[in-house]
Amino acid sequence: MSTKRKPPTLQQKKEEVNRKALLWIGVSLVLLIILIVVLLIVAGN
């Protein structure tokens, strides 16, 4: 029994979670940028 080998299902699940996390980070960054731009426009006027 080798402990180095991981079941492929676990690896797939981890990849899926990482992709979801990246998606959420991207979405939140975009929303943050939009919010800052809107605030700057409002403050400018």
Legacy VTK file of the C-alpha trace (Angstrom):
# vtk DataFile Version 3.0
C-alpha trace
ASCII
DATASET POLYDATA
POINTS 45 float
0.000 0.000 0.000
1.607 3.212 -1.157
0.487 6.419 0.546
1.832 8.632 -2.273
-0.925 7.658 -4.717
-4.180 9.577 -4.359
-7.556 8.462 -5.660
-8.403 10.231 -8.936
-11.853 11.279 -7.655
-10.268 13.351 -4.881
-7.992 15.105 -7.386
-10.950 15.940 -9.638
-12.940 17.350 -6.740
-10.013 19.538 -5.658
-9.646 20.904 -9.207
-13.350 21.714 -9.331
-13.174 23.563 -6.007
-10.132 25.523 -7.211
-11.933 26.529 -10.401
-14.959 27.701 -8.387
-12.715 29.663 -6.015
-10.950 31.333 -8.957
-14.326 32.205 -10.484
-15.510 33.797 -7.223
-12.257 35.764 -6.864
-12.613 37.022 -10.442
-16.248 38.027 -9.941
-15.550 39.831 -6.666
-12.574 41.694 -8.187
-14.694 42.853 -11.134
-17.472 43.992 -8.783
-14.943 45.840 -6.635
-13.474 47.650 -9.674
-16.982 48.622 -10.862
-17.819 49.928 -7.392
-14.620 52.045 -7.249
-15.259 53.458 -10.745
-18.853 54.361 -9.834
-17.702 56.006 -6.595
-15.051 58.022 -8.483
-17.619 59.171 -11.068
-20.081 60.171 -8.315
-17.334 61.940 -6.344
-16.116 63.680 -9.529
-19.570 65.123 -10.182
LINES 1 46
45 0 1 2 3 4 5 6 7 8 9 10 11 12 13 14 15 16 17 18 19 20 21 22 23 24 25 26 27 28 29 30 31 32 33 34 35 36 37 38 39 40 41 42 43 44
